[in-house]
Amino acid sequence: MSYQVLARKWRPKRFADLVGQEHVVRALSNALKEERLHHAYLLTGTRGVGKTTIARILAKSLNCETGTTAEPCGECAACRQIDAGRFVDLLEIDAASNTGIDNIREVLENAQYAPTSGRFKVYIIDEVHMLSKSAFNAMLKTLEEPPAHVKFILATTDPQKVPVTVLSRCLQFSLRNMTPQQVAGHLAHVLQVEGVPNEPAALSLLGRAAAGSMRDALSLLDQAIAYGMGDVREEGVRAMLGAVDRRYLFLLLDALAQADGPRLMAEATQLAERGIGFDSVLSELAVLLQQLALAQTVPEAIPADEPEREAVFALATLISPPDVQLYYQIALHGRKELALAPDEHAGFNMTLLRMLAFHPANAPAQESARPARPAAQPAPGNAAAPVADAHEGSAAARALLAGLANRKPAARPAAQESAPAAEPDPEPARHVPEPEPAPQPVVQPAVASARAVEPPPAAPRAAPVGPVEEALPEEEDDKSGDVLPEDTDWQAAPQDDLPAYLQEAPPLEDEPWQFDGDWHALVSLLGTRLGAARMLAHNAVLKHWNGKRLELAVPASFRHMAARDYQDKLRGALAEQFGGPVDLAVTIEELGMETPAMQDARHRQEQLVKARECLENDPVVRQLVQDLGATLIAETIQPVQEL
């Protein structure tokens, strides 16, 4: 007995068997029930989504001996002959091999004759976009006004190449790609009926590999059954597809979450030794990062039957949502640039290093590095504290990931293993460099006693207050008459009797900076020192300040900015400004107060309104409008930035 492949054996015979095309089924079923039938249909979509299948079911519905119905019996002679491809009034034309005008002319000449045994003559033209321009022109008149007994069903994977004159004469249906979940569910049903043992994870792999095509999925399922000797197992399907074992991806992201560079490179080397394509690795890594983003923002979107659901949620607690978004984009760009790399392994390693460079544990080290130190060398001791803290806070999640990996993690350097877990600093995320002393101007010995004193200005000008930081040349003899006489002992004279420009300035007192509770002013003062925490500071409001503890509130729309990494960066900037450790607490709530970002936006809007009013009321502008018919384009008016 000859074997029939699953793609042909499981081709749907009625509308109810179709998967993922409910919008098309509903429209066609209602049209058949009400007998509101169009004379030409155009089915578009990628390969394997059911274009030809729907065309054949529609032909059965039109010619079933029980009448025009949305549910053909499948038992009458017409239904059986259509399923077998022997129905005389159903003509399937492959436009890819019959592209010329002669082929179409022959079809159109036969269309005028009545059907032999059926109710309608049905012409199915597959890949219709392959027809020549003259062939399209030849069929336009017949396609617009065919005989009452003729129905055209056109199918194409590239509707952009079909002339608009043809599109306007057809009722068009766009078939959708099936989701991996829909494909996996249908494959599970097929294997249950076929009696083939399987694993859900293996079917999920086949569903993703099919890329929305059910025919491709059934063909891959045939191959998987043969590969597994009658079983469909995850390990065998991964080996057959060359897919990446997701356990290795979990280990990669776990090492990345810990900012463990040596372990990250060791995992990449192990992937290379297994001969796995790095393009596939980056693709699967992007899929996993997308699942992490779902778990962090919309956890209900993760299916309950997802085989690795617990591991996904565990890993989602180790990486902050902004970092997940960044790593996802880096993975996409890394995959696109893989062909430009010296080799795939180097390109993949560079993508991982790029992710590691943006890790929160490395960002403070780069910001606090002194200018004299090379840029590639991080400040010592800055990265250890966040990593140790991550280990303590996520022990349960890491235990789950270690169990999932089911193998020993890569050996870490001896220095890391022997180092005891140190108590984290009050400011683990920021190292404040001491300010460099400003260079002092060189003073000539001849004028050291009267340091950098300029001659008094002329009478019309106001005299400057305090000493001027510019020394006179050593041998310059100024006889302008504006200097004091040589016999004047101005150093011995009382300060009140001296001109203002000769009086000594009062000594500056180094008073400690005091916070007056103006959060907007404090954020402006911090400026670029905020770094990545700028968005958190600008979108927070101050709830309470008692001299040691700052309590901030962030709206729910900025919940992701309240992650621990951003709080650590903000705490470091505040500690530098306050001159000591600052206790910081951030909550998620609405207080009905203006954040610094809101105040800045309101201020800019007020400036813009004033600028527009000034221009609209300007006499010159008004004269130009009245005399020359000029138009003031309000959208182009911008206020001058204050210096």
LOLO-920300 format. One record per residue (C-alpha): residue in one letter; x, y, z. Coordinates in nm, 2 decimals, always signed. Layout:
BEGIN
code / c1 / c2 / c3
A / X / Y / Z
...
! end
This chain:
BEGIN
code / c1 / c2 / c3
M / +0.00 / +0.00 / +0.00
S / +0.15 / +0.34 / -0.10
Y / +0.20 / +0.60 / +0.17
Q / +0.02 / +0.93 / +0.14
V / +0.20 / +1.23 / +0.29
L / +0.04 / +1.41 / +0.57
A / +0.01 / +1.74 / +0.38
R / -0.22 / +1.56 / +0.12
K / -0.39 / +1.33 / +0.36
W / -0.49 / +1.61 / +0.60
R / -0.59 / +1.86 / +0.33
P / -0.93 / +2.01 / +0.45
K / -1.24 / +1.88 / +0.27
R / -1.48 / +2.14 / +0.42
F / -1.48 / +2.48 / +0.56
A / -1.50 / +2.36 / +0.92
D / -1.16 / +2.19 / +0.88
L / -0.97 / +2.50 / +0.79
V / -0.73 / +2.65 / +1.05
G / -0.68 / +3.02 / +1.10
Q / -0.89 / +3.16 / +0.81
E / -1.21 / +3.22 / +1.00
H / -1.27 / +3.56 / +0.83
V / -1.27 / +3.41 / +0.48
V / -1.48 / +3.11 / +0.59
R / -1.74 / +3.33 / +0.74
A / -1.78 / +3.56 / +0.43
L / -1.80 / +3.27 / +0.19
S / -2.04 / +3.07 / +0.41
N / -2.28 / +3.36 / +0.44
A / -2.26 / +3.43 / +0.07
L / -2.34 / +3.06 / -0.01
K / -2.63 / +3.05 / +0.24
E / -2.79 / +3.36 / +0.10
E / -2.69 / +3.28 / -0.26
R / -2.52 / +3.61 / -0.30
L / -2.24 / +3.47 / -0.52
H / -1.98 / +3.68 / -0.70
H / -1.85 / +3.57 / -1.04
A / -1.48 / +3.62 / -0.96
Y / -1.28 / +3.57 / -0.64
L / -0.91 / +3.65 / -0.57
L / -0.74 / +3.46 / -0.29
T / -0.40 / +3.61 / -0.18
G / -0.15 / +3.49 / +0.08
T / +0.18 / +3.31 / +0.13
R / +0.24 / +2.95 / +0.04
G / +0.06 / +2.68 / +0.24
V / -0.21 / +2.89 / +0.39
G / -0.50 / +2.73 / +0.20
K / -0.57 / +2.92 / -0.12
T / -0.61 / +2.62 / -0.34
T / -0.79 / +2.43 / -0.07
I / -1.05 / +2.70 / -0.02
A / -1.09 / +2.72 / -0.40
R / -1.17 / +2.35 / -0.42
I / -1.41 / +2.36 / -0.12
L / -1.59 / +2.65 / -0.29
A / -1.61 / +2.45 / -0.61
K / -1.77 / +2.16 / -0.42
S / -2.01 / +2.40 / -0.25
L / -2.12 / +2.53 / -0.59
N / -2.17 / +2.19 / -0.75
C / -2.28 / +1.96 / -0.47
E / -2.58 / +1.76 / -0.57
T / -2.76 / +1.85 / -0.25
G / -2.76 / +2.22 / -0.37
T / -2.56 / +2.53 / -0.33
T / -2.45 / +2.51 / +0.03
A / -2.17 / +2.61 / +0.27
E / -2.15 / +2.25 / +0.39
P / -2.10 / +2.01 / +0.09
C / -2.19 / +1.65 / +0.16
G / -1.86 / +1.50 / +0.04
E / -2.05 / +1.18 / -0.06
C / -2.21 / +1.27 / -0.39
A / -2.04 / +1.21 / -0.73
A / -1.95 / +1.57 / -0.78
C / -1.79 / +1.60 / -0.43
R / -1.59 / +1.28 / -0.47
Q / -1.47 / +1.37 / -0.82
I / -1.36 / +1.72 / -0.71
D / -1.17 / +1.57 / -0.42
A / -1.00 / +1.32 / -0.66
G / -0.93 / +1.59 / -0.92
R / -1.14 / +1.43 / -1.19
F / -1.44 / +1.67 / -1.21
V / -1.50 / +1.77 / -1.57
D / -1.64 / +2.11 / -1.50
L / -1.35 / +2.21 / -1.27
L / -1.05 / +2.34 / -1.46
E / -0.73 / +2.41 / -1.26
I / -0.48 / +2.61 / -1.46
D / -0.12 / +2.67 / -1.35
A / -0.05 / +3.02 / -1.47
A / +0.32 / +2.97 / -1.40
S / +0.35 / +2.73 / -1.69
N / +0.06 / +2.87 / -1.90
T / +0.15 / +3.23 / -1.92
G / +0.08 / +3.32 / -2.28
I / -0.23 / +3.46 / -2.45
D / -0.29 / +3.15 / -2.65
N / -0.35 / +2.94 / -2.33
I / -0.59 / +3.20 / -2.19
R / -0.77 / +3.24 / -2.52
E / -0.84 / +2.86 / -2.53
V / -0.99 / +2.87 / -2.18
L / -1.21 / +3.17 / -2.26
E / -1.34 / +3.01 / -2.58
N / -1.46 / +2.71 / -2.38
A / -1.62 / +2.92 / -2.11
Q / -1.92 / +3.00 / -2.33
Y / -2.03 / +2.64 / -2.33
A / -2.26 / +2.52 / -2.06
P / -2.12 / +2.28 / -1.79
T / -2.13 / +1.91 / -1.87
S / -2.24 / +1.76 / -1.54
G / -2.22 / +2.03 / -1.27
R / -2.41 / +2.34 / -1.19
F / -2.12 / +2.58 / -1.26
K / -1.81 / +2.58 / -1.46
V / -1.53 / +2.67 / -1.21
Y / -1.19 / +2.80 / -1.33
I / -0.91 / +2.80 / -1.07
I / -0.61 / +2.99 / -1.20
D / -0.32 / +2.94 / -0.96
E / -0.03 / +3.19 / -0.94
V / -0.23 / +3.43 / -1.16
H / +0.03 / +3.70 / -1.13
M / +0.26 / +3.50 / -1.36
L / +0.03 / +3.57 / -1.66
S / +0.17 / +3.80 / -1.93
K / +0.03 / +4.15 / -1.99
S / -0.14 / +4.04 / -2.31
A / -0.30 / +3.74 / -2.14
F / -0.44 / +3.97 / -1.87
N / -0.58 / +4.20 / -2.13
A / -0.74 / +3.91 / -2.32
M / -0.94 / +3.79 / -2.01
L / -1.06 / +4.14 / -1.89
K / -1.39 / +4.14 / -2.08
T / -1.48 / +3.78 / -1.99
L / -1.37 / +3.84 / -1.63
E / -1.60 / +4.14 / -1.60
E / -1.91 / +3.99 / -1.76
P / -1.88 / +3.61 / -1.77
P / -2.17 / +3.37 / -1.85
A / -2.40 / +3.30 / -1.56
H / -2.26 / +2.94 / -1.53
V / -1.89 / +3.05 / -1.50
K / -1.71 / +3.12 / -1.18
F / -1.34 / +3.24 / -1.17
I / -1.13 / +3.17 / -0.86
L / -0.78 / +3.33 / -0.89
A / -0.50 / +3.26 / -0.64
T / -0.17 / +3.44 / -0.60
T / +0.12 / +3.49 / -0.36
D / +0.20 / +3.83 / -0.50
P / -0.11 / +4.05 / -0.55
Q / +0.10 / +4.36 / -0.62
K / +0.19 / +4.21 / -0.97
V / -0.18 / +4.17 / -1.06
P / -0.31 / +4.46 / -1.27
V / -0.55 / +4.69 / -1.10
T / -0.80 / +4.63 / -1.38
V / -0.82 / +4.27 / -1.28
L / -0.83 / +4.34 / -0.90
S / -1.13 / +4.57 / -0.95
R / -1.33 / +4.29 / -1.11
C / -1.27 / +4.04 / -0.83
L / -1.39 / +3.99 / -0.47
Q / -1.06 / +3.98 / -0.29
F / -0.98 / +3.78 / +0.03
S / -0.64 / +3.80 / +0.20
L / -0.55 / +3.48 / +0.38
R / -0.34 / +3.52 / +0.70
N / -0.04 / +3.33 / +0.81
M / -0.12 / +3.09 / +1.10
T / +0.04 / +3.16 / +1.44
P / +0.28 / +2.90 / +1.58
Q / +0.02 / +2.82 / +1.85
Q / -0.25 / +2.74 / +1.58
V / +0.00 / +2.53 / +1.39
A / +0.11 / +2.34 / +1.70
G / -0.25 / +2.28 / +1.81
H / -0.34 / +2.13 / +1.46
L / -0.03 / +1.91 / +1.46
A / -0.12 / +1.78 / +1.80
H / -0.46 / +1.69 / +1.67
V / -0.31 / +1.51 / +1.37
L / -0.06 / +1.31 / +1.58
Q / -0.34 / +1.21 / +1.82
V / -0.55 / +1.07 / +1.53
E / -0.24 / +0.91 / +1.38
G / -0.14 / +0.76 / +1.71
V / +0.21 / +0.90 / +1.71
P / +0.38 / +0.98 / +2.05
N / +0.49 / +1.34 / +2.08
E / +0.61 / +1.62 / +2.31
P / +0.45 / +1.97 / +2.32
A / +0.79 / +2.14 / +2.30
A / +0.87 / +1.96 / +1.98
L / +0.54 / +2.07 / +1.82
S / +0.61 / +2.43 / +1.93
L / +0.95 / +2.41 / +1.75
L / +0.77 / +2.28 / +1.43
G / +0.51 / +2.56 / +1.46
R / +0.78 / +2.83 / +1.47
A / +0.98 / +2.66 / +1.19
A / +0.67 / +2.65 / +0.96
A / +0.66 / +3.03 / +0.95
G / +0.28 / +3.04 / +0.92
S / +0.24 / +2.77 / +0.65
M / +0.04 / +2.46 / +0.75
R / +0.16 / +2.27 / +0.45
D / +0.52 / +2.33 / +0.55
A / +0.43 / +2.23 / +0.91
L / +0.29 / +1.90 / +0.79
S / +0.59 / +1.83 / +0.57
L / +0.82 / +1.90 / +0.86
L / +0.60 / +1.67 / +1.08
D / +0.65 / +1.39 / +0.83
Q / +1.02 / +1.44 / +0.84
A / +1.02 / +1.45 / +1.23
I / +0.83 / +1.12 / +1.25
A / +1.08 / +0.96 / +1.02
Y / +1.38 / +1.11 / +1.21
G / +1.25 / +0.99 / +1.54
M / +1.15 / +0.64 / +1.43
G / +0.78 / +0.70 / +1.49
D / +0.83 / +0.95 / +1.79
V / +0.82 / +1.32 / +1.78
R / +1.06 / +1.44 / +2.06
E / +1.20 / +1.78 / +2.13
E / +1.56 / +1.66 / +2.12
G / +1.52 / +1.50 / +1.78
V / +1.33 / +1.79 / +1.63
R / +1.60 / +2.03 / +1.75
A / +1.86 / +1.82 / +1.59
M / +1.66 / +1.78 / +1.27
L / +1.59 / +2.16 / +1.24
G / +1.94 / +2.26 / +1.36
A / +1.76 / +2.47 / +1.62
V / +1.92 / +2.60 / +1.94
D / +1.85 / +2.42 / +2.26
R / +1.68 / +2.70 / +2.46
R / +1.86 / +2.58 / +2.78
Y / +2.18 / +2.73 / +2.64
L / +2.00 / +3.06 / +2.57
F / +1.88 / +3.07 / +2.93
L / +2.24 / +3.02 / +3.05
L / +2.36 / +3.29 / +2.81
L / +2.11 / +3.54 / +2.95
D / +2.18 / +3.43 / +3.31
A / +2.55 / +3.51 / +3.26
L / +2.46 / +3.84 / +3.10
A / +2.23 / +3.93 / +3.39
Q / +2.52 / +3.87 / +3.63
A / +2.76 / +4.07 / +3.41
D / +2.98 / +3.76 / +3.41
G / +3.19 / +3.82 / +3.09
P / +3.41 / +3.51 / +3.12
R / +3.12 / +3.28 / +3.16
L / +2.93 / +3.46 / +2.88
M / +3.22 / +3.40 / +2.64
A / +3.25 / +3.04 / +2.76
E / +2.89 / +2.97 / +2.67
A / +2.93 / +3.12 / +2.33
T / +3.24 / +2.90 / +2.27
Q / +3.03 / +2.59 / +2.37
L / +2.76 / +2.69 / +2.11
A / +3.03 / +2.71 / +1.85
E / +3.17 / +2.37 / +1.94
R / +2.83 / +2.22 / +1.89
G / +2.82 / +2.35 / +1.53
I / +2.50 / +2.56 / +1.58
G / +2.44 / +2.84 / +1.33
F / +2.48 / +3.18 / +1.50
D / +2.21 / +3.33 / +1.28
S / +1.97 / +3.08 / +1.44
V / +2.10 / +3.15 / +1.78
L / +2.04 / +3.52 / +1.75
S / +1.69 / +3.46 / +1.61
E / +1.60 / +3.23 / +1.90
L / +1.76 / +3.47 / +2.15
A / +1.53 / +3.75 / +2.01
V / +1.23 / +3.52 / +2.05
L / +1.33 / +3.45 / +2.42
L / +1.38 / +3.82 / +2.49
Q / +1.04 / +3.89 / +2.35
Q / +0.89 / +3.63 / +2.58
L / +1.07 / +3.80 / +2.87
A / +0.92 / +4.13 / +2.78
L / +0.58 / +3.98 / +2.78
A / +0.64 / +3.82 / +3.11
Q / +0.74 / +4.15 / +3.26
T / +0.46 / +4.37 / +3.11
V / +0.17 / +4.14 / +3.02
P / +0.23 / +3.81 / +3.21
E / -0.12 / +3.69 / +3.11
A / +0.00 / +3.67 / +2.75
I / +0.24 / +3.38 / +2.83
P / +0.03 / +3.06 / +2.76
A / -0.02 / +2.84 / +3.07
D / +0.09 / +2.54 / +2.87
E / +0.42 / +2.70 / +2.77
P / +0.68 / +2.42 / +2.85
E / +0.94 / +2.67 / +2.98
R / +0.69 / +2.91 / +3.14
E / +0.85 / +2.90 / +3.49
A / +1.20 / +2.94 / +3.36
V / +1.09 / +3.25 / +3.15
F / +0.93 / +3.41 / +3.46
A / +1.24 / +3.33 / +3.67
L / +1.48 / +3.49 / +3.41
A / +1.24 / +3.79 / +3.38
T / +1.31 / +3.88 / +3.75
L / +1.69 / +3.90 / +3.68
I / +1.69 / +4.15 / +3.40
S / +1.52 / +4.49 / +3.41
P / +1.26 / +4.57 / +3.15
P / +1.46 / +4.85 / +2.98
D / +1.76 / +4.61 / +2.95
V / +1.54 / +4.35 / +2.79
Q / +1.42 / +4.60 / +2.53
L / +1.78 / +4.70 / +2.47
Y / +1.91 / +4.34 / +2.44
Y / +1.63 / +4.26 / +2.20
Q / +1.73 / +4.54 / +1.97
I / +2.10 / +4.45 / +1.99
A / +2.01 / +4.09 / +1.90
L / +1.82 / +4.21 / +1.59
H / +2.10 / +4.44 / +1.48
G / +2.36 / +4.17 / +1.55
R / +2.17 / +3.93 / +1.33
K / +2.15 / +4.18 / +1.05
E / +2.52 / +4.26 / +1.07
L / +2.63 / +3.90 / +1.11
A / +2.72 / +3.87 / +0.73
L / +2.95 / +4.18 / +0.77
A / +3.15 / +4.03 / +1.05
P / +3.49 / +3.86 / +0.99
D / +3.32 / +3.53 / +1.08
E / +2.99 / +3.43 / +1.24
H / +3.16 / +3.34 / +1.57
A / +3.33 / +3.68 / +1.60
G / +3.00 / +3.86 / +1.50
F / +2.81 / +3.67 / +1.76
N / +3.07 / +3.74 / +2.03
M / +3.06 / +4.11 / +1.94
T / +2.69 / +4.11 / +1.98
L / +2.72 / +3.96 / +2.33
L / +2.99 / +4.21 / +2.42
R / +2.77 / +4.49 / +2.31
M / +2.50 / +4.37 / +2.54
L / +2.75 / +4.34 / +2.82
A / +2.88 / +4.69 / +2.76
F / +2.54 / +4.83 / +2.83
H / +2.48 / +4.63 / +3.14
P / +2.40 / +4.85 / +3.44
A / +2.70 / +4.71 / +3.64
N / +2.93 / +4.85 / +3.37
A / +2.77 / +5.18 / +3.31
P / +2.87 / +5.35 / +3.65
A / +3.23 / +5.23 / +3.60
Q / +3.25 / +5.40 / +3.26
E / +3.10 / +5.72 / +3.40
S / +3.32 / +5.75 / +3.70
A / +3.65 / +5.66 / +3.53
R / +3.91 / +5.94 / +3.55
P / +4.02 / +6.11 / +3.23
A / +4.38 / +5.99 / +3.27
R / +4.27 / +5.62 / +3.28
P / +4.22 / +5.44 / +2.95
A / +3.85 / +5.43 / +2.85
A / +3.84 / +5.05 / +2.82
Q / +3.96 / +5.00 / +3.19
P / +3.67 / +5.01 / +3.44
A / +3.71 / +5.17 / +3.78
P / +3.81 / +4.89 / +4.03
G / +3.54 / +4.75 / +4.25
N / +3.24 / +4.91 / +4.09
A / +3.09 / +4.61 / +3.92
A / +3.12 / +4.36 / +4.20
A / +2.85 / +4.51 / +4.43
P / +2.56 / +4.50 / +4.19
V / +2.64 / +4.15 / +4.09
A / +2.67 / +4.02 / +4.44
D / +2.34 / +4.19 / +4.52
A / +2.17 / +4.03 / +4.22
H / +2.29 / +3.69 / +4.35
E / +2.14 / +3.75 / +4.69
G / +1.81 / +3.89 / +4.56
S / +1.74 / +3.62 / +4.30
A / +1.85 / +3.30 / +4.45
A / +1.53 / +3.11 / +4.38
A / +1.52 / +3.22 / +4.01
R / +1.88 / +3.12 / +3.96
A / +1.82 / +2.78 / +4.12
L / +1.53 / +2.72 / +3.88
L / +1.75 / +2.82 / +3.58
A / +2.03 / +2.59 / +3.70
G / +1.79 / +2.30 / +3.72
L / +1.66 / +2.37 / +3.37
A / +2.02 / +2.37 / +3.23
N / +2.07 / +2.02 / +3.38
R / +2.45 / +2.06 / +3.35
K / +2.73 / +2.22 / +3.54
P / +2.78 / +2.59 / +3.46
A / +3.11 / +2.69 / +3.31
A / +3.39 / +2.72 / +3.56
R / +3.45 / +3.07 / +3.68
P / +3.79 / +3.22 / +3.75
A / +3.95 / +3.11 / +4.08
A / +3.96 / +3.47 / +4.20
Q / +3.59 / +3.50 / +4.17
E / +3.53 / +3.16 / +4.35
S / +3.75 / +3.24 / +4.64
A / +3.64 / +3.59 / +4.70
P / +3.39 / +3.62 / +4.99
A / +3.06 / +3.79 / +4.93
A / +3.13 / +4.15 / +5.05
E / +2.88 / +4.37 / +5.22
P / +2.76 / +4.61 / +4.95
D / +2.86 / +4.98 / +4.99
P / +2.60 / +5.24 / +5.07
E / +2.69 / +5.37 / +4.72
P / +2.77 / +5.06 / +4.52
A / +2.68 / +5.21 / +4.18
R / +2.88 / +5.53 / +4.18
H / +3.24 / +5.63 / +4.25
V / +3.28 / +6.00 / +4.29
P / +3.62 / +6.13 / +4.17
E / +3.78 / +6.40 / +4.37
P / +3.78 / +6.73 / +4.18
E / +4.11 / +6.83 / +4.02
P / +4.26 / +7.16 / +4.16
A / +4.22 / +7.44 / +3.91
P / +4.54 / +7.57 / +3.76
Q / +4.67 / +7.89 / +3.93
P / +4.79 / +8.18 / +3.71
V / +5.16 / +8.25 / +3.72
V / +5.24 / +8.57 / +3.91
Q / +5.57 / +8.76 / +3.84
P / +5.79 / +8.82 / +4.15
A / +5.80 / +9.19 / +4.09
V / +5.43 / +9.23 / +4.15
A / +5.38 / +8.96 / +4.41
S / +5.29 / +9.20 / +4.68
A / +5.02 / +9.36 / +4.47
R / +4.87 / +9.04 / +4.32
A / +4.73 / +9.10 / +3.97
V / +4.61 / +9.45 / +4.04
E / +4.50 / +9.63 / +3.72
P / +4.52 / +10.01 / +3.70
P / +4.20 / +10.19 / +3.78
P / +3.97 / +10.25 / +3.48
A / +3.89 / +10.59 / +3.34
A / +3.63 / +10.81 / +3.51
P / +3.33 / +10.73 / +3.29
R / +3.36 / +10.36 / +3.37
A / +3.26 / +10.18 / +3.69
A / +3.55 / +10.04 / +3.89
P / +3.57 / +9.66 / +3.91
V / +3.53 / +9.51 / +4.26
G / +3.80 / +9.27 / +4.39
P / +4.13 / +9.18 / +4.24
V / +4.16 / +9.10 / +3.87
E / +4.32 / +8.77 / +3.78
E / +4.58 / +8.91 / +3.53
A / +4.93 / +9.01 / +3.62
L / +5.11 / +9.31 / +3.48
P / +5.42 / +9.25 / +3.27
E / +5.74 / +9.27 / +3.48
E / +5.91 / +9.56 / +3.31
E / +5.61 / +9.75 / +3.17
D / +5.62 / +10.12 / +3.28
D / +5.27 / +10.26 / +3.25
K / +5.28 / +10.64 / +3.27
S / +4.92 / +10.70 / +3.18
G / +4.86 / +10.89 / +3.50
D / +4.58 / +10.65 / +3.61
V / +4.79 / +10.47 / +3.87
L / +4.85 / +10.59 / +4.22
P / +5.16 / +10.80 / +4.29
E / +5.47 / +10.60 / +4.39
D / +5.48 / +10.76 / +4.74
T / +5.13 / +10.65 / +4.82
D / +5.14 / +10.38 / +5.08
W / +4.80 / +10.22 / +4.99
Q / +4.88 / +9.90 / +5.17
A / +4.90 / +10.08 / +5.50
A / +4.58 / +10.29 / +5.44
P / +4.25 / +10.19 / +5.60
Q / +4.04 / +9.97 / +5.38
D / +3.74 / +10.21 / +5.40
D / +3.95 / +10.49 / +5.26
L / +4.07 / +10.29 / +4.96
P / +3.89 / +10.27 / +4.62
A / +3.66 / +9.97 / +4.58
Y / +3.89 / +9.81 / +4.33
L / +4.18 / +9.81 / +4.58
Q / +3.98 / +9.67 / +4.88
E / +4.04 / +9.31 / +4.96
A / +3.75 / +9.08 / +4.89
P / +3.61 / +8.91 / +5.19
P / +3.72 / +8.54 / +5.22
L / +3.48 / +8.29 / +5.08
E / +3.33 / +8.05 / +5.33
D / +3.28 / +7.69 / +5.22
E / +2.92 / +7.65 / +5.34
P / +2.77 / +7.30 / +5.29
W / +2.50 / +7.28 / +5.03
Q / +2.15 / +7.26 / +5.18
F / +1.84 / +7.11 / +5.01
D / +1.54 / +7.34 / +5.05
G / +1.29 / +7.08 / +4.92
D / +1.27 / +7.21 / +4.56
W / +1.30 / +6.89 / +4.37
H / +1.28 / +7.05 / +4.03
A / +1.58 / +7.28 / +4.12
L / +1.77 / +6.98 / +4.25
V / +1.71 / +6.78 / +3.93
S / +1.83 / +7.08 / +3.72
L / +2.14 / +7.11 / +3.94
L / +2.23 / +6.75 / +3.90
G / +2.22 / +6.78 / +3.52
T / +2.43 / +6.53 / +3.33
R / +2.54 / +6.36 / +3.65
L / +2.21 / +6.17 / +3.65
G / +2.31 / +5.97 / +3.34
A / +2.07 / +5.69 / +3.28
A / +1.86 / +5.79 / +3.58
R / +1.76 / +6.12 / +3.42
M / +1.41 / +5.99 / +3.31
L / +1.35 / +5.86 / +3.67
A / +1.44 / +6.20 / +3.82
H / +1.24 / +6.41 / +3.57
N / +0.93 / +6.20 / +3.60
A / +0.92 / +6.17 / +3.98
V / +0.77 / +6.40 / +4.25
L / +0.90 / +6.45 / +4.60
K / +0.67 / +6.31 / +4.87
H / +0.88 / +6.37 / +5.18
W / +1.23 / +6.48 / +5.29
N / +1.35 / +6.47 / +5.65
G / +1.72 / +6.56 / +5.60
K / +1.83 / +6.20 / +5.55
R / +1.57 / +6.02 / +5.35
L / +1.42 / +6.11 / +5.01
E / +1.08 / +5.96 / +4.93
L / +0.98 / +5.99 / +4.56
A / +0.67 / +5.88 / +4.37
V / +0.66 / +5.78 / +4.01
P / +0.33 / +5.75 / +3.80
A / +0.23 / +5.41 / +3.68
S / +0.31 / +5.50 / +3.32
F / +0.68 / +5.53 / +3.42
R / +0.68 / +5.21 / +3.63
H / +0.97 / +5.07 / +3.43
M / +1.19 / +5.37 / +3.53
A / +1.17 / +5.27 / +3.90
A / +1.39 / +4.96 / +3.85
R / +1.67 / +4.91 / +4.10
D / +1.94 / +4.99 / +3.85
Y / +1.80 / +5.34 / +3.79
Q / +1.75 / +5.40 / +4.16
D / +2.11 / +5.31 / +4.22
K / +2.23 / +5.56 / +3.96
L / +2.00 / +5.83 / +4.11
R / +2.12 / +5.75 / +4.46
G / +2.48 / +5.79 / +4.35
A / +2.42 / +6.13 / +4.19
L / +2.23 / +6.25 / +4.50
A / +2.51 / +6.13 / +4.73
E / +2.77 / +6.32 / +4.53
Q / +2.55 / +6.64 / +4.56
F / +2.47 / +6.60 / +4.93
G / +2.83 / +6.50 / +5.01
G / +2.73 / +6.17 / +5.18
P / +2.50 / +5.87 / +5.16
V / +2.13 / +5.94 / +5.09
D / +1.85 / +5.70 / +5.17
L / +1.62 / +5.69 / +4.87
A / +1.27 / +5.52 / +4.84
V / +1.06 / +5.51 / +4.52
T / +0.70 / +5.41 / +4.51
I / +0.45 / +5.38 / +4.22
E / +0.15 / +5.61 / +4.28
E / -0.04 / +5.91 / +4.15
L / +0.00 / +6.23 / +4.37
G / -0.16 / +6.49 / +4.14
M / +0.16 / +6.70 / +4.14
E / +0.37 / +6.83 / +3.86
T / +0.69 / +6.64 / +3.79
P / +1.00 / +6.83 / +3.67
A / +0.93 / +6.70 / +3.32
M / +0.57 / +6.85 / +3.34
Q / +0.70 / +7.18 / +3.47
D / +0.96 / +7.20 / +3.19
A / +0.69 / +7.12 / +2.93
R / +0.46 / +7.38 / +3.08
H / +0.73 / +7.64 / +3.09
R / +0.82 / +7.57 / +2.72
Q / +0.45 / +7.60 / +2.63
E / +0.42 / +7.94 / +2.81
Q / +0.73 / +8.06 / +2.63
L / +0.59 / +7.95 / +2.30
V / +0.26 / +8.13 / +2.36
K / +0.45 / +8.45 / +2.45
A / +0.67 / +8.43 / +2.15
R / +0.37 / +8.39 / +1.92
E / +0.19 / +8.68 / +2.08
C / +0.49 / +8.90 / +2.04
L / +0.53 / +8.82 / +1.67
E / +0.15 / +8.86 / +1.61
N / +0.15 / +9.20 / +1.78
D / +0.48 / +9.32 / +1.62
P / +0.41 / +9.64 / +1.41
V / +0.64 / +9.52 / +1.13
V / +0.47 / +9.19 / +1.10
R / +0.13 / +9.34 / +1.11
Q / +0.22 / +9.58 / +0.83
L / +0.36 / +9.30 / +0.62
V / +0.03 / +9.11 / +0.67
Q / -0.19 / +9.41 / +0.59
D / +0.01 / +9.56 / +0.30
L / +0.16 / +9.25 / +0.13
G / -0.08 / +8.98 / +0.23
A / +0.18 / +8.79 / +0.42
T / +0.09 / +8.49 / +0.63
L / +0.25 / +8.42 / +0.97
I / +0.30 / +8.04 / +1.00
A / +0.25 / +7.99 / +1.37
E / +0.39 / +7.64 / +1.37
T / +0.74 / +7.77 / +1.28
I / +0.76 / +8.01 / +1.57
Q / +0.99 / +7.90 / +1.85
P / +1.10 / +8.09 / +2.16
V / +1.46 / +8.19 / +2.20
Q / +1.64 / +7.96 / +2.44
E / +1.74 / +8.14 / +2.76
L / +2.12 / +8.14 / +2.83
! end
